[in-house]
Amino acid sequence: MNIVYSPCPNDTFVFHALIHGQIPNTPDFTVTYADIDVTNTLVTKPSDYDILKISYAALPWLSDEYRLIPCGGALGRGNGPLVLTADQNIKPESLAGKRIAVPSERSTAYLLFRLWAAQNVPGGIGEIVVMSFDQIMPAVRDGKIDAGLVIHEARFTYPSYGLTLMADMGTWWEADTGLPIPLGAIVARRNLDPAEITSWIQASVDYGWKYPEQSRPYILSHAQEMDPEVAQRHINLYVNEFTRDLGEEGFGAIEALLGRAAAEGLVPEIDFEKLRS
């Protein structure tokens, strides 16, 4: 079975036990590692992958071949994307007409930023520049970009670039909606048994929580030279009860995000009943 997810610590933690044969009665997996902006496009058309990690923001473009799996993703509180600047005194309204770097235009981070900007940046953003997430902070630091929207471990490392936090999209979203933030989702082919896949992933998460030391070498080998402490903080932040089961609150957060984004014309409208089926 073909599976694709990112090399980020939360994904390698979630899938370690499953792809290393620790979960009984599961098939052999062929793993591909790809950033989420790549997998977001893979699910818009027929592909060779059976299970994929994508952004919740990509669900409106999901091919009819795939369905949402209610576990394994990243959804939670206190883990939102950040807007960073090199100027300590710049205010949100000063971003009007400016160049802003983002990691993807089909990401939850981007949707949150655009929804936040609609409330906080009168006159609107000038130019959106898509960059690899690891290039954004250096570009902001060097003055090539006026501000940057960052994700992943940048939450922990941005001070080392001399950058200033302008706004935390997660703090804004939670204050505005009272809901957790839907970041990354797991989808699978519709010809596969969703209950079976759910049970596999939940068992893998449970195994990771029970035996965290077993996954550590695998996680660090894919963490792009990330400090072990930062990698663990990354896991602690993005792997939580919603990773094991979205539940009604998780589905409610997804509907709130994509409903608001559709109302702003950022994504197509989505059939939420089909999403759950």
PEURGI-V931470 format. One record per residue. N is the residue number from 1. RES is the residue in three letters. PHI is phi as a letter, one per 30 degrees, with the letter a starting at -180 (* if undefined). Layout:
# PEURGI-V931470
n=N res=RES phi=PHI
n=N res=RES phi=PHI
This chain:
# PEURGI-V931470
n=1 res=MET phi=*
n=2 res=ASN phi=c
n=3 res=ILE phi=b
n=4 res=VAL phi=b
n=5 res=TYR phi=a
n=6 res=SER phi=d
n=7 res=PRO phi=d
n=8 res=CYS phi=d
n=9 res=PRO phi=e
n=10 res=ASN phi=d
n=11 res=ASP phi=d
n=12 res=THR phi=d
n=13 res=PHE phi=d
n=14 res=VAL phi=d
n=15 res=PHE phi=c
n=16 res=HIS phi=e
n=17 res=ALA phi=d
n=18 res=LEU phi=d
n=19 res=ILE phi=d
n=20 res=HIS phi=c
n=21 res=GLY phi=i
n=22 res=GLN phi=d
n=23 res=ILE phi=c
n=24 res=PRO phi=d
n=25 res=ASN phi=h
n=26 res=THR phi=b
n=27 res=PRO phi=d
n=28 res=ASP phi=d
n=29 res=PHE phi=c
n=30 res=THR phi=c
n=31 res=VAL phi=c
n=32 res=THR phi=c
n=33 res=TYR phi=c
n=34 res=ALA phi=a
n=35 res=ASP phi=d
n=36 res=ILE phi=d
n=37 res=ASP phi=d
n=38 res=VAL phi=d
n=39 res=THR phi=d
n=40 res=ASN phi=d
n=41 res=THR phi=d
n=42 res=LEU phi=d
n=43 res=VAL phi=d
n=44 res=THR phi=d
n=45 res=LYS phi=a
n=46 res=PRO phi=e
n=47 res=SER phi=b
n=48 res=ASP phi=d
n=49 res=TYR phi=c
n=50 res=ASP phi=c
n=51 res=ILE phi=b
n=52 res=LEU phi=b
n=53 res=LYS phi=c
n=54 res=ILE phi=b
n=55 res=SER phi=d
n=56 res=TYR phi=e
n=57 res=ALA phi=d
n=58 res=ALA phi=d
n=59 res=LEU phi=e
n=60 res=PRO phi=d
n=61 res=TRP phi=c
n=62 res=LEU phi=d
n=63 res=SER phi=d
n=64 res=ASP phi=d
n=65 res=GLU phi=d
n=66 res=TYR phi=c
n=67 res=ARG phi=b
n=68 res=LEU phi=d
n=69 res=ILE phi=c
n=70 res=PRO phi=d
n=71 res=CYS phi=a
n=72 res=GLY phi=i
n=73 res=GLY phi=c
n=74 res=ALA phi=b
n=75 res=LEU phi=a
n=76 res=GLY phi=a
n=77 res=ARG phi=c
n=78 res=GLY phi=i
n=79 res=ASN phi=b
n=80 res=GLY phi=d
n=81 res=PRO phi=d
n=82 res=LEU phi=c
n=83 res=VAL phi=c
n=84 res=LEU phi=c
n=85 res=THR phi=b
n=86 res=ALA phi=c
n=87 res=ASP phi=c
n=88 res=GLN phi=d
n=89 res=ASN phi=c
n=90 res=ILE phi=d
n=91 res=LYS phi=c
n=92 res=PRO phi=e
n=93 res=GLU phi=d
n=94 res=SER phi=d
n=95 res=LEU phi=d
n=96 res=ALA phi=e
n=97 res=GLY phi=i
n=98 res=LYS phi=d
n=99 res=ARG phi=c
n=100 res=ILE phi=b
n=101 res=ALA phi=d
n=102 res=VAL phi=b
n=103 res=PRO phi=d
n=104 res=SER phi=a
n=105 res=GLU phi=c
n=106 res=ARG phi=c
n=107 res=SER phi=b
n=108 res=THR phi=d
n=109 res=ALA phi=e
n=110 res=TYR phi=d
n=111 res=LEU phi=d
n=112 res=LEU phi=e
n=113 res=PHE phi=d
n=114 res=ARG phi=d
n=115 res=LEU phi=d
n=116 res=TRP phi=d
n=117 res=ALA phi=d
n=118 res=ALA phi=d
n=119 res=GLN phi=c
n=120 res=ASN phi=c
n=121 res=VAL phi=b
n=122 res=PRO phi=e
n=123 res=GLY phi=j
n=124 res=GLY phi=i
n=125 res=ILE phi=d
n=126 res=GLY phi=d
n=127 res=GLU phi=b
n=128 res=ILE phi=c
n=129 res=VAL phi=c
n=130 res=VAL phi=d
n=131 res=MET phi=b
n=132 res=SER phi=e
n=133 res=PHE phi=e
n=134 res=ASP phi=d
n=135 res=GLN phi=c
n=136 res=ILE phi=d
n=137 res=MET phi=d
n=138 res=PRO phi=d
n=139 res=ALA phi=d
n=140 res=VAL phi=d
n=141 res=ARG phi=e
n=142 res=ASP phi=d
n=143 res=GLY phi=i
n=144 res=LYS phi=d
n=145 res=ILE phi=b
n=146 res=ASP phi=d
n=147 res=ALA phi=a
n=148 res=GLY phi=b
n=149 res=LEU phi=c
n=150 res=VAL phi=b
n=151 res=ILE phi=b
n=152 res=HIS phi=h
n=153 res=GLU phi=d
n=154 res=ALA phi=e
n=155 res=ARG phi=e
n=156 res=PHE phi=c
n=157 res=THR phi=c
n=158 res=TYR phi=e
n=159 res=PRO phi=d
n=160 res=SER phi=d
n=161 res=TYR phi=c
n=162 res=GLY phi=i
n=163 res=LEU phi=c
n=164 res=THR phi=c
n=165 res=LEU phi=d
n=166 res=MET phi=d
n=167 res=ALA phi=a
n=168 res=ASP phi=c
n=169 res=MET phi=d
n=170 res=GLY phi=d
n=171 res=THR phi=d
n=172 res=TRP phi=d
n=173 res=TRP phi=d
n=174 res=GLU phi=d
n=175 res=ALA phi=d
n=176 res=ASP phi=d
n=177 res=THR phi=c
n=178 res=GLY phi=i
n=179 res=LEU phi=c
n=180 res=PRO phi=d
n=181 res=ILE phi=c
n=182 res=PRO phi=d
n=183 res=LEU phi=c
n=184 res=GLY phi=c
n=185 res=ALA phi=b
n=186 res=ILE phi=c
n=187 res=VAL phi=b
n=188 res=ALA phi=b
n=189 res=ARG phi=e
n=190 res=ARG phi=d
n=191 res=ASN phi=d
n=192 res=LEU phi=c
n=193 res=ASP phi=d
n=194 res=PRO phi=d
n=195 res=ALA phi=d
n=196 res=GLU phi=d
n=197 res=ILE phi=d
n=198 res=THR phi=e
n=199 res=SER phi=d
n=200 res=TRP phi=d
n=201 res=ILE phi=d
n=202 res=GLN phi=d
n=203 res=ALA phi=d
n=204 res=SER phi=d
n=205 res=VAL phi=d
n=206 res=ASP phi=e
n=207 res=TYR phi=d
n=208 res=GLY phi=d
n=209 res=TRP phi=d
n=210 res=LYS phi=d
n=211 res=TYR phi=b
n=212 res=PRO phi=d
n=213 res=GLU phi=d
n=214 res=GLN phi=d
n=215 res=SER phi=d
n=216 res=ARG phi=e
n=217 res=PRO phi=d
n=218 res=TYR phi=d
n=219 res=ILE phi=d
n=220 res=LEU phi=d
n=221 res=SER phi=d
n=222 res=HIS phi=c
n=223 res=ALA phi=c
n=224 res=GLN phi=h
n=225 res=GLU phi=i
n=226 res=MET phi=d
n=227 res=ASP phi=e
n=228 res=PRO phi=e
n=229 res=GLU phi=d
n=230 res=VAL phi=d
n=231 res=ALA phi=d
n=232 res=GLN phi=d
n=233 res=ARG phi=d
n=234 res=HIS phi=d
n=235 res=ILE phi=d
n=236 res=ASN phi=e
n=237 res=LEU phi=d
n=238 res=TYR phi=c
n=239 res=VAL phi=c
n=240 res=ASN phi=b
n=241 res=GLU phi=d
n=242 res=PHE phi=d
n=243 res=THR phi=d
n=244 res=ARG phi=d
n=245 res=ASP phi=a
n=246 res=LEU phi=e
n=247 res=GLY phi=i
n=248 res=GLU phi=d
n=249 res=GLU phi=d
n=250 res=GLY phi=d
n=251 res=PHE phi=d
n=252 res=GLY phi=d
n=253 res=ALA phi=d
n=254 res=ILE phi=d
n=255 res=GLU phi=d
n=256 res=ALA phi=d
n=257 res=LEU phi=d
n=258 res=LEU phi=d
n=259 res=GLY phi=d
n=260 res=ARG phi=d
n=261 res=ALA phi=d
n=262 res=ALA phi=d
n=263 res=ALA phi=d
n=264 res=GLU phi=d
n=265 res=GLY phi=i
n=266 res=LEU phi=d
n=267 res=VAL phi=b
n=268 res=PRO phi=d
n=269 res=GLU phi=d
n=270 res=ILE phi=b
n=271 res=ASP phi=d
n=272 res=PHE phi=d
n=273 res=GLU phi=d
n=274 res=LYS phi=d
n=275 res=LEU phi=e
n=276 res=ARG phi=d
n=277 res=SER phi=d
